[in-house]
Amino acid sequence: MRFNKVLDNIKTYEAGKPIELVVREFGITPEDVVKLASNENPIGTSPAVAEVIRKHADKAHLYPDDSMFELKEALSKKFAIEDENIIIGAGSDQVLEFISRALLNENESVLMSAVTFAMYEIYAKQMGAKIYRTASWEHKYDEFMEAYQMYLPRIVYICTPNNPTGDATSKEEVLRIIEAVDPTQTLVVVDGAYMEYAAAKDEKYAITPKDLLGYEHVIYLGTFSKAYGLGGMRVGYGIAQSQLIKALYKMRPPFNITTLSLAAAIEAAKDETFVEKSIALHQEQIKRYESFAKENGFEYIDSYTNFITYLFPDEMDSTAISDALLKRGVIIRNLASYGMNAVRITVGTAKQNDIFFRHFAEVIA
Ligand SMILES: *Cc1c(COP(=O)(O)O)cnc(C)c1O
């Protein structure tokens, strides 16, 4: 079969390895597998949300409310915005796809930091667009502006906090980039998938959708997959001025999230206590990862997310370490494919982290 030429250039997204794979390949019992690879919420799904999902089990034959009225209402209350400013996606991933399809073609380009969320590149390449990256993985104003003036990209991606590095860009810096680009030519995507963690750590990094709603050329992305504990339900959102949302709606298939996902997200949006609990546990546990790195003589990136990125010296190889851990049933994310001798570890529960530290210490010994 002959496929579109753009496919030659696309590397398939490498998702975090599932527990089932480790069970199959290494014969480890599922209970002994610790998955710290996909930035899922380690404390699970809120019990109130799980109850709502069960309650809706016998509605699986019904299409969901395609207007998603209740979910939009919950989000507009939470963020002090209007329904017309919201589009819901099957994960914020799907909103990224809508954006890409609405704005890109083979004559356009996109700009992002050196190491950032892999899907920006994949969606842009699907449209045949060119990819430009700054030299640093941090979002540096000068680097972005130099590249911006040179390439005049159609989309600028700002992932803050950034995945897979964990660093964040201050609200002041983000606004500086937004104000420096041409609003008639370029859309700035502010991806806040981990914003709940950053906002709780330092308010200098807290960006709300409302902070950006005054700009016609900006969209804020959020997700229920991380702090809200709903990765398996696939619900995310984009928030922007209504004219932009209307354009993205033309790219949306009907019923793009499921009846159960919709019910779950409505409940999750109201359940702030669960998010607070998740963040409190995380803030306590991440300190252990920082101490562990110091004790073992390697660096880490100060994290504003629910994961931590360990940077290894040459004598420690991220691929060898990740593979050895995998055989022991500990799944983490190797960043070798991003050109870094580093690993990304989702901060787990106290018990999961105990297991991680034990195996990691043995592996590097
Ligand atoms: C997890 C993640 C997303 C999207 O996740 P969905 O599950 O598709 O909502 C988007 N951006 C970044 C940076 C992420 O880490």
The ligand as an ORCA input file, in Angstrom:
! r2SCAN-3c Opt
* xyz 0 1
  C      -0.494     13.972     29.577
  C      -0.270     15.174     28.743
  C      -1.227     15.690     27.865
  C      -2.523     15.113     27.488
  O      -2.981     14.077     28.096
  P      -4.442     13.556     27.754
  O      -4.501     12.319     28.545
  O      -4.514     13.371     26.284
  O      -5.376     14.633     28.221
  C      -0.968     16.853     27.187
  N       0.178     17.489     27.341
  C       1.121     17.036     28.161
  C       2.360     17.810     28.289
  C       0.945     15.859     28.873
  O       1.923     15.400     29.650
*
